[in-house]
Amino acid sequence: PRVIADGFDIARDATLKFLDEFKVDYAPKTATTSDDATNDIDNDDTTTESSSSGSSGNKVLQDRELLTCLASTSLKTKLEHDLADQIATAVVDAIQCIAPANYTTNTPVDLNMVEIMTMQRKLGSDSRFVNGLVLDHGGRHPDMPTVLTNCHIMTCNVTFEYEKTEVQSGFFYSNADEREKLVESERKWLDERCRAVVDFKRSVCKEGESFVMINQKGIDPLSLDIFAKEGILCLRRAKRRNMERLTLACGGSPIHSVEDLDATMLGFAGKVSEVTLGEDKFTFVEECQHPKSCTLLLQGPNSHTIDQIKDAVRDGLRAVKNAIEDQAVVPGAGAFELAAAMHLRNVVVKATKGRAKLGVEAYAEALLVIPKTLAENSGFDVQDCILNLTDAREDSDCTLAVGLDCTSGDPMIPADEGVWDNVRVKRQCLHLSTVLASQLLLVDEVMRAGKQMGRVPEGADDM
C-alpha cells in the first residue's frame, strides 16, 4: 500500500501540472504561451489580448458568451436543457450586476448580494432576473399604494412605535388624568417623528415622483395611517441583509435618525410594485440605476420544482464565480480526464521507476471514471465510447481536447460546443481524492501504529 500511495502522489503532481498546461487561461501574461487546450478554440485574438501585459479588466467577466456556456454546463446537470439555457442567462446577468467593472482577484465576488426569492406560481420557465430587489413582505395598511413610479427609497432603522425601555424602569400615576397625559406624551413623540418624515417627503418629491420607506424596526397602526394618507408606501421589520442590499441596489445610505434628513441619503428606483400571492405579499423594487445587488426570482408550480431550480442556480452562480476568480476554464465533457489519463500512461509511467508505476497506472485508470460515467448515464457502450475518444485524441497527436457528446455518443470538441468546467474544482477533486485514497490504503499502518502506542514498554512493570 505504501508503494501504491507513493505512485498516487507522483500521478497527482503530474496531473496538476498537466492541468495548468491544459486549461484555457484568460489571465494577463507577460509573455505568450501555448497551451494544449488553446488549440481547441479559434480565438487567436483572445489569446493575444490575454497575453499582453497592458490588458485591463477581467476578460472572463467581459466574455458574456463564455460565462453563459459555463453556467449552462452546470445547470444542465440538474435541469432540462431549455430551462437551463434560460436560467443561465439570468445567472450571468446577476453575476455581471454584482461584480465590479474593474474586477481583480483581490476582490472576490460576493454572492450574498444576489437575493434568491421563490414564488410558487406559474412555471419554472417564468423564473427571471430582477434588476433590483424582491422583498417577501408588503405594505401593512390597506390604503397604501401598490404601484409607484420614480420612487425615492428611504432605508431606515428608526422605530415608529412605543417600545419598552432597555433598562429597568417604571412609570407611576395616581389618577386617570395622569395616565392620559402619559399616553399623550408617548403619542406626541411618535407623531413628531412621523411629521418629520412627511415634511421630508414633501420637500423631496416633485410632480410625478413618489416615496417609499423601508424600515428595519416596527411602525404602529396610527403611524401607518399617517403615512398612508400621505401616499407613502411603508414596509416594516425588513430583514437586516435586505437593508444592505437595498443601499447597494438603489443607492443612498441607511438612516438611523429622523433629524437632519437630507436628499442624498435617499436611493432611487424606477418602479416599486406590490404583488399578493394568497396570504403572502411581495414587493418588487425594480429599474434601479447602476445596482450592485439584484434578485433571481424563481417560480414554479410546486415546491419540488422550485427546490430543484434553486439548487441548480446556486451551482451555476458558484461556477461562474469560480471562473471569474480563476480567470481560466478547462474543457469539460470528460476531455481533461481523458487527456490526463493518456498523459500519465504515455509520459509519466515511462518516467517512473519501480513499483510506483502501479500507482500511476491505477490513478490513470481512475481518471477515466468521469467519461465512463457520462457514457453509461447517456445509455452508450462504455468501452466503445472510451476507445473512440482515445482514437480521436491520438489522431490529433494529443493536441485536441476531445470530450463525449452525451446525445450521440461520438467524440466532440467541448470548446466548440461551449462545454466548460472550473479549474479550481478539478484541482480540488485531484487533491481530495488522492488524500482519501492514500488514507484508505494506509489504514493498516494507522491501526498498527495505534496498537503500538497502547502497548506497555518492556520493563515498565519492574519499575
C-alpha positions as CSV (number, residue, x, y, z in Angstrom):
1,P,0.0,0.0,0.0
2,R,2.8,2.5,0.8
3,V,4.3,2.0,-2.7
4,I,0.9,2.5,-4.4
5,A,0.3,5.6,-2.3
6,D,3.6,7.0,-3.4
7,G,2.6,6.3,-7.0
8,F,-0.7,8.2,-6.4
9,D,1.3,11.2,-5.1
10,I,3.5,11.1,-8.3
11,A,0.5,10.9,-10.5
12,R,-1.3,13.7,-8.6
13,D,1.6,16.1,-9.0
14,A,1.9,15.3,-12.7
15,T,-1.8,15.7,-13.3
16,L,-1.9,19.1,-11.5
17,K,1.0,20.2,-13.6
18,F,-0.8,19.0,-16.7
19,L,-4.0,20.8,-15.6
20,D,-2.1,24.1,-15.6
21,E,-0.9,23.5,-19.2
22,F,-4.3,22.2,-20.4
23,K,-6.5,25.0,-19.1
24,V,-7.6,27.9,-21.2
25,D,-6.1,30.9,-19.4
26,Y,-7.5,34.4,-19.7
27,A,-5.2,36.0,-17.1
28,P,-2.9,38.7,-18.3
29,K,0.6,37.4,-19.0
30,T,3.9,39.0,-19.7
31,A,4.8,36.5,-22.4
32,T,2.8,34.5,-24.9
33,T,2.5,30.8,-24.0
34,S,0.9,28.0,-26.0
35,D,-1.5,25.8,-24.1
36,D,-2.6,22.3,-25.1
37,A,-6.3,23.3,-24.9
38,T,-6.0,26.7,-26.6
39,N,-5.6,24.9,-29.9
40,D,-9.2,23.7,-29.4
41,I,-10.8,27.1,-29.9
42,D,-10.4,29.6,-32.7
43,N,-9.6,32.6,-30.6
44,D,-6.2,33.9,-31.7
45,D,-7.2,37.5,-30.9
46,T,-8.4,36.5,-27.4
47,T,-5.1,34.7,-26.7
48,T,-3.1,37.7,-27.9
49,E,-5.1,40.1,-25.7
50,S,-4.8,38.0,-22.6
51,S,-1.0,37.7,-23.2
52,S,-0.4,41.4,-23.3
53,S,0.8,42.9,-20.1
54,G,-1.1,46.1,-20.6
55,S,-4.6,44.5,-20.6
56,S,-7.2,45.9,-18.2
57,G,-10.2,44.2,-16.5
58,N,-11.1,40.6,-16.1
59,K,-11.5,39.0,-19.6
60,V,-13.6,36.2,-18.3
61,L,-16.1,38.7,-16.7
62,Q,-16.2,40.6,-20.0
63,D,-16.8,37.4,-22.1
64,R,-20.6,37.0,-21.7
65,E,-20.8,34.1,-24.1
66,L,-18.2,32.1,-22.1
67,L,-19.9,32.8,-18.8
68,T,-23.3,31.7,-20.3
69,C,-21.8,28.5,-21.6
70,L,-20.2,27.8,-18.2
71,A,-23.4,28.4,-16.3
72,S,-25.4,26.3,-18.8
73,T,-22.9,23.4,-18.4
74,S,-23.5,23.4,-14.7
75,L,-27.3,23.9,-14.8
76,K,-27.9,21.2,-17.4
77,T,-26.7,18.6,-14.9
78,K,-29.9,19.3,-12.8
79,L,-32.4,20.9,-15.1
80,E,-34.0,20.4,-18.5
81,H,-31.8,21.8,-21.3
82,D,-34.3,24.5,-22.4
83,L,-34.9,25.7,-18.9
84,A,-31.1,25.6,-18.1
85,D,-30.3,27.8,-21.1
86,Q,-32.9,30.4,-19.9
87,I,-31.7,30.3,-16.2
88,A,-28.1,30.5,-17.3
89,T,-28.7,33.9,-18.9
90,A,-30.3,35.1,-15.7
91,V,-27.3,33.8,-13.6
92,V,-24.8,35.6,-15.8
93,D,-26.9,38.8,-15.6
94,A,-26.8,38.5,-11.8
95,I,-23.0,38.0,-11.6
96,Q,-22.3,40.8,-14.0
97,C,-24.5,43.0,-11.9
98,I,-22.7,42.5,-8.6
99,A,-19.2,42.1,-10.0
100,P,-17.3,45.5,-10.3
101,A,-16.3,46.5,-13.8
102,N,-12.6,46.8,-12.8
103,Y,-12.6,43.4,-11.0
104,T,-9.4,42.0,-9.7
105,T,-8.7,38.7,-8.0
106,N,-8.1,40.7,-4.8
107,T,-11.8,41.5,-4.6
108,P,-13.8,38.2,-4.6
109,V,-17.4,38.2,-5.9
110,D,-19.9,38.4,-3.0
111,L,-22.7,36.0,-3.9
112,N,-24.6,37.2,-0.8
113,M,-25.5,40.3,-2.9
114,V,-27.7,38.1,-5.1
115,E,-31.1,37.5,-3.4
116,I,-32.8,34.2,-4.4
117,M,-36.5,34.7,-4.0
118,T,-39.0,31.9,-4.6
119,M,-42.7,32.2,-5.5
120,Q,-44.9,29.2,-6.0
121,R,-46.9,30.2,-9.1
122,K,-46.7,29.9,-12.9
123,L,-44.0,27.7,-14.4
124,G,-40.3,27.2,-13.9
125,S,-39.7,28.9,-17.3
126,D,-41.1,32.1,-15.8
127,S,-38.1,32.5,-13.5
128,R,-36.2,35.6,-14.3
129,F,-33.6,38.1,-13.3
130,V,-34.8,41.2,-11.5
131,N,-32.7,44.4,-11.8
132,G,-33.4,45.3,-8.2
133,L,-34.8,43.5,-5.1
134,V,-37.8,41.4,-4.3
135,L,-38.8,41.6,-0.6
136,D,-41.0,38.9,0.9
137,H,-43.4,41.4,2.6
138,G,-45.5,44.4,1.6
139,G,-47.3,47.4,3.0
140,R,-49.3,46.9,6.2
141,H,-52.1,49.4,5.5
142,P,-55.0,48.8,3.1
143,D,-54.9,52.4,1.8
144,M,-51.2,52.4,0.9
145,P,-50.4,52.5,-2.9
146,T,-49.4,49.2,-4.6
147,V,-47.8,50.5,-7.7
148,L,-45.4,53.5,-7.7
149,T,-43.1,55.0,-10.3
150,N,-40.0,57.2,-9.9
151,C,-39.6,56.3,-6.3
152,H,-37.3,57.8,-3.7
153,I,-36.3,55.0,-1.4
154,M,-35.7,55.7,2.3
155,T,-34.0,52.9,4.1
156,C,-34.1,53.5,7.8
157,N,-33.6,51.8,11.2
158,V,-35.9,54.0,13.2
159,T,-38.7,52.9,15.5
160,F,-42.2,54.3,14.9
161,E,-43.9,52.6,17.8
162,Y,-43.6,52.9,21.5
163,E,-41.0,50.5,22.9
164,K,-40.2,49.4,26.4
165,T,-37.0,50.8,27.9
166,E,-33.9,48.7,27.7
167,V,-33.2,49.3,31.4
168,Q,-35.5,48.5,34.3
169,S,-37.8,51.5,34.8
170,G,-41.3,52.2,35.9
171,F,-44.0,54.9,35.4
172,F,-46.4,55.5,38.1
173,Y,-49.6,57.6,38.2
174,S,-52.2,58.3,40.9
175,N,-55.2,59.0,38.8
176,A,-56.7,58.6,35.3
177,D,-55.8,62.2,34.2
178,E,-52.1,61.5,34.8
179,R,-52.4,58.3,32.8
180,E,-54.0,60.2,29.9
181,K,-51.2,62.7,29.9
182,L,-48.6,59.9,29.8
183,V,-50.3,58.3,26.8
184,E,-50.5,61.7,25.0
185,S,-46.8,62.4,25.6
186,E,-45.9,59.0,24.1
187,R,-48.2,59.6,21.1
188,K,-46.8,63.1,20.7
189,W,-43.2,61.7,20.5
190,L,-44.2,59.3,17.7
191,D,-46.3,61.9,15.8
192,E,-43.3,64.2,15.7
193,R,-41.2,61.5,14.1
194,C,-44.0,60.8,11.5
195,R,-44.4,64.5,10.8
196,A,-40.7,64.8,10.2
197,V,-40.8,62.1,7.5
198,V,-43.9,63.6,5.9
199,D,-42.3,67.0,5.7
200,F,-39.2,65.4,4.3
201,K,-41.2,63.6,1.6
202,R,-43.0,66.8,0.6
203,S,-39.7,68.7,0.2
204,V,-38.1,65.9,-1.8
205,C,-40.8,64.6,-4.1
206,K,-41.7,66.6,-7.2
207,E,-44.6,66.1,-9.5
208,G,-44.7,62.5,-10.8
209,E,-42.5,61.2,-8.1
210,S,-43.3,59.0,-5.1
211,F,-41.9,58.0,-1.8
212,V,-41.2,54.6,-0.3
213,M,-39.9,53.9,3.3
214,I,-38.4,50.6,4.2
215,N,-37.8,50.3,7.9
216,Q,-35.9,47.7,9.8
217,K,-37.9,48.3,13.0
218,G,-41.6,48.5,13.7
219,I,-44.3,51.0,12.7
220,D,-47.5,51.1,14.8
221,P,-51.0,51.3,13.2
222,L,-51.5,55.0,13.9
223,S,-48.2,55.9,12.2
224,L,-49.1,53.7,9.2
225,D,-52.4,55.6,8.9
226,I,-50.5,58.9,8.8
227,F,-48.1,57.6,6.1
228,A,-51.0,56.1,4.0
229,K,-52.8,59.4,3.9
230,E,-49.7,61.0,2.6
231,G,-49.3,58.3,-0.2
232,I,-46.2,56.8,1.3
233,L,-45.6,53.0,0.9
234,C,-44.1,51.7,4.2
235,L,-42.6,48.3,4.8
236,R,-41.7,47.5,8.4
237,R,-39.5,44.9,10.0
238,A,-37.3,44.4,6.9
239,K,-34.5,41.9,7.2
240,R,-31.1,43.2,8.0
241,R,-29.5,41.6,5.0
242,N,-32.0,43.3,2.7
243,M,-31.2,46.7,4.2
244,E,-27.6,46.3,2.9
245,R,-28.8,45.1,-0.4
246,L,-31.2,48.0,-0.8
247,T,-28.5,50.6,-0.4
248,L,-26.3,48.7,-3.0
249,A,-29.2,48.3,-5.4
250,C,-30.9,51.7,-5.1
251,G,-28.2,53.9,-3.7
252,G,-28.4,56.2,-0.7
253,S,-27.4,55.3,2.9
254,P,-29.1,53.9,5.9
255,I,-30.9,56.5,8.1
256,H,-30.8,56.0,11.9
257,S,-32.5,59.2,13.0
258,V,-35.2,61.5,11.6
259,E,-33.2,64.5,12.5
260,D,-31.2,66.3,9.8
261,L,-32.7,64.3,6.9
262,D,-31.0,65.0,3.6
263,A,-31.9,64.1,0.0
264,T,-28.5,62.5,-0.6
265,M,-29.5,59.8,1.9
266,L,-32.2,58.5,-0.4
267,G,-32.0,55.9,-3.1
268,F,-34.0,55.7,-6.3
269,A,-36.0,53.1,-8.2
270,G,-37.9,53.5,-11.4
271,K,-40.8,51.2,-10.2
272,V,-42.0,49.7,-6.9
273,S,-44.9,47.4,-7.0
274,E,-46.7,45.0,-4.6
275,V,-47.8,41.5,-5.6
276,T,-50.2,39.5,-3.5
277,L,-49.9,35.7,-3.7
278,G,-52.5,34.1,-1.4
279,E,-51.8,35.4,2.1
280,D,-48.3,36.4,1.2
281,K,-47.2,39.8,-0.2
282,F,-44.1,40.6,-2.2
283,T,-42.6,44.0,-3.0
284,F,-40.7,44.4,-6.3
285,V,-38.1,47.2,-6.3
286,E,-37.1,47.4,-10.0
287,E,-35.5,49.6,-12.6
288,C,-32.6,50.6,-10.3
289,Q,-29.8,52.8,-11.6
290,H,-26.3,51.1,-11.5
291,P,-27.3,48.4,-9.0
292,K,-24.7,46.4,-7.1
293,S,-27.2,44.0,-5.8
294,C,-30.0,42.1,-7.5
295,T,-32.5,39.3,-7.3
296,L,-33.1,36.0,-9.0
297,L,-36.9,35.3,-8.9
298,L,-37.5,31.6,-9.1
299,Q,-41.1,30.4,-9.9
300,G,-42.7,27.0,-10.3
301,P,-46.0,25.2,-9.9
302,N,-44.8,23.2,-6.9
303,S,-42.2,23.2,-4.2
304,H,-40.2,20.3,-5.8
305,T,-39.7,22.3,-9.0
306,I,-38.7,25.4,-7.1
307,D,-36.2,23.5,-4.9
308,Q,-34.7,21.8,-8.0
309,I,-34.2,25.2,-9.7
310,K,-32.9,26.8,-6.5
311,D,-30.3,24.0,-6.1
312,A,-29.2,24.3,-9.7
313,V,-29.0,28.1,-9.5
314,R,-26.6,28.0,-6.6
315,D,-24.3,25.7,-8.5
316,G,-24.5,28.0,-11.5
317,L,-23.7,31.1,-9.5
318,R,-20.7,29.3,-7.9
319,A,-19.4,28.0,-11.3
320,V,-19.4,31.5,-12.8
321,K,-17.9,33.0,-9.7
322,N,-15.1,30.4,-9.8
323,A,-14.3,31.1,-13.4
324,I,-14.1,34.8,-12.8
325,E,-11.7,34.4,-9.9
326,D,-9.6,31.7,-11.7
327,Q,-9.5,33.7,-14.9
328,A,-9.3,30.4,-16.6
329,V,-11.6,27.5,-17.6
330,V,-11.0,23.9,-18.7
331,P,-12.8,21.9,-21.4
332,G,-15.5,19.7,-20.0
333,A,-17.4,16.5,-21.2
334,G,-14.6,14.4,-19.7
335,A,-11.9,15.9,-22.0
336,F,-9.5,16.8,-19.2
337,E,-9.8,13.4,-17.5
338,L,-9.2,11.6,-20.8
339,A,-6.2,13.8,-21.8
340,A,-4.7,13.5,-18.3
341,A,-5.1,9.7,-18.2
342,M,-3.3,9.4,-21.6
343,H,-0.6,11.8,-20.4
344,L,0.0,9.6,-17.3
345,R,0.2,6.4,-19.4
346,N,2.3,7.8,-22.2
347,V,4.7,10.0,-20.3
348,V,4.6,9.7,-16.5
349,V,4.5,5.9,-16.3
350,K,7.6,5.6,-18.5
351,A,9.5,8.1,-16.4
352,T,8.6,6.4,-13.1
353,K,10.8,3.7,-11.7
354,G,9.9,0.7,-9.6
355,R,6.6,-0.4,-8.2
356,A,5.3,3.2,-8.1
357,K,4.3,2.6,-11.7
358,L,1.4,0.6,-10.4
359,G,0.1,3.5,-8.5
360,V,0.4,5.8,-11.5
361,E,-1.4,3.3,-13.8
362,A,-4.2,2.9,-11.2
363,Y,-4.5,6.7,-11.0
364,A,-4.8,7.0,-14.8
365,E,-7.5,4.3,-14.8
366,A,-9.4,6.1,-12.1
367,L,-9.4,9.3,-14.0
368,L,-11.4,7.6,-16.8
369,V,-14.3,7.1,-14.4
370,I,-15.7,10.5,-15.4
371,P,-16.0,9.9,-19.2
372,K,-17.1,6.3,-18.4
373,T,-19.9,7.5,-16.2
374,L,-21.0,10.1,-18.8
375,A,-21.2,7.3,-21.4
376,E,-23.1,4.9,-19.1
377,N,-25.6,7.5,-17.9
378,S,-26.2,8.5,-21.6
379,G,-27.0,4.9,-22.5
380,F,-24.0,4.1,-24.6
381,D,-21.5,1.3,-24.5
382,V,-18.7,2.4,-22.1
383,Q,-15.9,0.5,-23.8
384,D,-16.7,1.7,-27.3
385,C,-17.0,5.3,-26.2
386,I,-13.7,5.3,-24.4
387,L,-11.9,3.7,-27.4
388,N,-13.5,6.2,-29.8
389,L,-12.4,9.1,-27.5
390,T,-8.9,7.7,-27.2
391,D,-8.6,7.2,-31.0
392,A,-9.8,10.8,-31.7
393,R,-7.3,12.2,-29.2
394,E,-4.4,10.2,-30.7
395,D,-5.4,11.2,-34.3
396,S,-4.8,14.8,-33.3
397,D,-1.3,14.0,-31.9
398,C,-2.7,14.7,-28.5
399,T,-3.3,18.4,-29.3
400,L,-7.1,18.4,-29.3
401,A,-9.3,18.3,-26.1
402,V,-11.8,15.6,-27.0
403,G,-14.9,15.0,-25.0
404,L,-18.0,12.8,-25.1
405,D,-21.2,14.0,-26.8
406,C,-23.9,12.7,-24.5
407,T,-26.6,12.9,-27.2
408,S,-24.8,10.9,-29.9
409,G,-22.0,9.1,-28.0
410,D,-19.5,10.4,-30.5
411,P,-16.3,12.3,-29.8
412,M,-16.6,16.1,-29.9
413,I,-14.6,19.2,-29.1
414,P,-16.1,20.7,-25.9
415,A,-14.8,24.2,-26.7
416,D,-16.9,24.2,-29.9
417,E,-20.0,23.1,-28.1
418,G,-19.5,25.5,-25.2
419,V,-18.9,22.8,-22.5
420,W,-16.6,24.2,-19.8
421,D,-15.6,23.3,-16.3
422,N,-13.9,25.1,-13.4
423,V,-10.2,24.9,-12.9
424,R,-10.3,25.1,-9.1
425,V,-13.0,22.3,-9.0
426,K,-10.7,20.0,-10.9
427,R,-7.7,20.9,-8.8
428,Q,-9.7,20.3,-5.6
429,C,-11.0,17.0,-6.8
430,L,-7.5,15.8,-7.6
431,H,-6.2,16.8,-4.2
432,L,-9.0,15.4,-2.2
433,S,-9.4,12.1,-4.0
434,T,-5.7,11.4,-3.7
435,V,-5.6,12.1,0.0
436,L,-8.7,10.0,0.7
437,A,-7.4,7.0,-1.4
438,S,-4.0,7.2,0.3
439,Q,-5.6,7.3,3.8
440,L,-7.7,4.2,3.0
441,L,-4.7,2.3,1.7
442,L,-2.6,3.2,4.7
443,V,-5.3,2.4,7.3
444,D,-3.5,-0.8,8.3
445,E,-0.4,1.3,9.2
446,V,-2.5,3.7,11.2
447,M,-4.1,0.8,13.1
448,R,-0.7,-0.8,13.7
449,A,0.7,2.5,15.0
450,G,-2.3,2.8,17.3
451,K,-1.7,-0.6,18.8
452,Q,2.0,0.1,19.3
453,M,1.1,3.3,21.2
454,G,-1.1,1.4,23.5
455,R,1.4,-1.3,24.4
456,V,3.2,-1.2,27.8
457,P,7.0,-0.8,27.2
458,E,9.1,-3.8,28.3
459,G,10.5,-3.4,31.8
460,A,7.8,-0.9,32.8
461,D,6.2,-3.5,35.2
462,D,9.6,-3.8,37.1
463,M,9.8,-0.1,37.8
